[in-house]
Amino acid sequence: MLLLGMTACGWGQAANPALDGILAVNEGASPCLAIRVSVLENGKKLQDVSVHPDGRVRPLGPGQPPLHFQKGKTYTLQASCVSGGDTFQNTQFGFQAEGRTLMVVFTKSGFVFRRGGLAY
């Protein structure tokens, strides 16, 4: 497994990454060229981000700040695979932020969400 992304704002600082956003992880070739993720807090849309297999995690829309999850708050992620072929995948994931890293993992069949160890 190759750990790629650093934070929701892009690459972050390699020596001191912030892990309170979405992390991109590439486990191998995926039919998804990118994953579009809508982030909701208590049912209210906060932001859309685009997650790429090369580790880029970019906020969508002009002037969007980096995404940071706050401990104790409840979030829902709605994600779709952006594919150049006939792969279609939509996934929804709800969680309460408690300091664990959230990963979007590119897999040979598409993508999955995973929670990591304590990070923030």
Secondary structure, 3 states (H helix, E strand, C coil): CEECCCECCECCCCCCCCCCCEEEEECCCCCEEEEEEEEEECCEEEEEEEECCCCCEEECCCCCCCCCCCCCCEEEEEEEEEECCCCCCEEEEEEECCCEEEEEEEECCEEEEEEEEECC
